[in-house]
Amino acid sequence: MKKLIWIVFILMLIISTVYAQDIEYADVVGQKTVAWNVVTPIAPTDIISYQLWTDSEVGIILDGETDLLVYTFTFIIEGERILGVSTKRVAVFPTFTETIYSADINWSNVDEPPGATPNPFVLRFIEGIQLPENLRLQ
């Protein structure tokens, strides 16, 4: 029986380690910058861009799009968010153009597939509070 308890304990420890994630905070103006690796075009005429997503209590929202490998999220409402990035490919052919999107979003809170987010994290934005003024002796 004691052996079974140890096995269950070790399994719970392994599972909690696999799903561990850091808590990151936006700066005082509600911003956090993220970066990712380049996606290699399939054809030389491809146009690659990246779509940035937030997942929060209000749902999944497309936050923006860029052709850079870095993006700064800006938040005005306090809360906790999961950040994500996906790929948009515009395939240009001689007679037509087609837009293709990656099959999934690379979310900040999981490392799936392995290596996609090596250090999973959740982002929190909490506004600072005003400093008291007029300090004086009574």
C-alpha positions in Angstrom: 0.0 0.0 0.0 2.8 2.3 0.9 4.4 1.7 -2.5 1.1 2.6 -4.3 0.9 5.9 -2.4 4.5 6.8 -3.5 3.7 5.9 -7.1 0.6 8.1 -7.1 2.6 10.9 -5.4 5.4 10.7 -8.0 2.8 10.7 -10.9 1.1 13.8 -9.5 4.5 15.5 -9.2 5.4 14.7 -12.8 2.0 15.9 -14.1 2.2 19.2 -12.1 5.7 19.8 -13.5 4.6 19.2 -17.1 1.8 21.8 -16.8 3.8 24.3 -14.8 3.7 27.8 -16.1 5.2 31.1 -15.1 3.1 34.2 -14.2 4.4 37.2 -16.1 3.3 40.8 -15.7 2.7 43.6 -18.2 4.6 46.8 -17.5 3.0 49.8 -15.8 1.4 51.0 -19.1 -0.1 47.6 -19.8 2.4 46.3 -22.4 4.4 43.1 -22.9 6.5 42.3 -25.9 6.9 38.7 -27.2 9.0 37.2 -29.9 9.1 33.9 -31.9 11.1 32.1 -34.5 10.7 32.7 -38.2 8.5 30.4 -40.3 10.2 29.5 -43.5 8.2 30.2 -46.7 7.3 27.2 -48.9 7.8 29.1 -52.1 9.9 32.1 -52.9 6.8 34.2 -53.7 5.1 33.4 -50.4 4.3 36.3 -48.1 4.5 35.3 -44.4 2.9 37.2 -41.6 1.9 36.4 -38.0 -1.4 36.8 -36.2 -1.3 37.6 -32.5 -4.1 36.4 -30.2 -5.3 36.9 -26.6 -7.4 34.4 -24.7 -9.0 35.8 -21.5 -12.3 35.8 -19.7 -14.0 37.6 -22.7 -12.8 34.9 -25.1 -10.3 34.5 -27.9 -9.5 37.8 -29.7 -7.3 38.6 -32.7 -5.0 41.3 -31.3 -3.0 42.2 -34.4 -0.9 41.1 -37.3 2.7 41.7 -38.2 5.4 40.5 -40.6 8.0 41.1 -37.8 9.2 38.5 -35.4 8.3 40.6 -32.4 5.0 42.1 -31.2 4.0 44.3 -28.3 0.6 43.6 -26.7 -1.1 46.5 -25.1 -3.8 46.1 -22.5 -6.1 48.7 -20.9 -8.3 46.3 -18.9 -6.9 44.4 -15.9 -6.9 40.7 -15.9 -5.1 37.5 -16.8 -4.4 36.5 -20.4 -2.9 33.7 -22.5 -1.0 35.0 -25.5 -0.8 33.3 -28.9 0.8 33.5 -32.3 -0.2 31.8 -35.6 1.1 32.0 -39.1 -0.6 33.4 -42.2 0.8 32.5 -45.6 -0.2 34.3 -48.8 0.8 31.9 -51.6 1.2 33.9 -54.8 1.0 31.9 -58.1 1.0 33.3 -61.7 -2.7 33.0 -62.1 -4.1 33.2 -58.5 -3.3 34.0 -54.9 -4.4 31.9 -51.9 -4.3 32.7 -48.2 -3.6 29.8 -45.8 -3.5 29.8 -42.0 -1.6 27.6 -39.7 -3.7 24.8 -38.3 -3.4 25.9 -34.7 -2.3 28.8 -32.5 0.9 28.5 -30.4 -0.4 29.5 -27.0 1.8 30.8 -24.2 0.5 28.5 -21.5 1.5 25.2 -23.0 4.5 23.7 -24.7 2.6 21.8 -27.5 4.1 20.6 -29.7 7.2 20.3 -27.5 9.5 23.3 -28.2 6.7 25.6 -29.3 6.7 27.5 -26.0 9.6 26.1 -23.9 8.8 28.2 -20.9 5.0 28.4 -20.7 3.5 31.5 -19.1 0.3 33.4 -18.4 0.3 37.2 -18.5 -1.3 39.4 -15.9 -2.0 43.1 -16.1 -2.7 44.9 -12.9 -2.7 48.7 -12.8 -0.5 50.4 -10.3 -2.1 52.5 -7.5 -1.5 56.2 -7.1 1.1 57.4 -4.6 -0.3 59.3 -1.6 0.7 63.0 -1.7 1.1 65.8 0.8 3.1 63.9 3.4 3.4 66.1 6.5 3.7 66.0 10.3 0.7 66.3 12.4 
